[in-house]
Amino acid sequence: MARCFSFTATRDQCFRLSFSQSGLKSTSTDLGEGTVMHCWVPRRRQQSKPNLLLLHGMGANAMWQWNEFISPLVSRFNLYVPDLVFFGESYTSRPDRTEAFQ
């Protein structure tokens, strides 16, 4: 089967580049029991800046929802931008689907 051009994949790559150029890096943490959390974190955390956690709502991943805000916020805060479990690159093999688990 021939590969097709994907606007979604292309936009995702643009967002990745944008986050990276803003001084954030992509990282994944194994939380155990089959759960992995993906997060964008500061490449170099600065003690002089406060930390800010940006949680996304329903959607593909955090990049799609926060991209427009990264540039103005990154100069004032150490940004932490996770993909919630079941979104983006965060996943679990656990059967739990409750808000408390999230």
C-alpha positions, 0 to 999 in steps of 0.5 A: 500500500502506498504511503499518503501525505498526512496533514496531522502527522505534518502538523505534529512534526511542526509542533515538535519542532516548535516545542524543541526550539522553545527550549523544551525536551521530550521525555518519557517516564515509566510509572510502573505497572505498564504506565508510561507518561510523556512530558515536555520539560525544560532542557535547562531548568532555571532556579530563578523562574517559577514552575508551571504545569500545563494540563491539556483537556480532551484532544490529541496531545498537549502539543496541539492544545498548548503550542500557541502559549509556549513561546510567551510562557517559556520566557517566564516559567519552567514549563512542564507539559505532559500528555495525559494518559491515553493521549499523545505518547502517554499510555498504560496497559492497566484496565483502570480508566477512572479520573482518579487514575488519570 
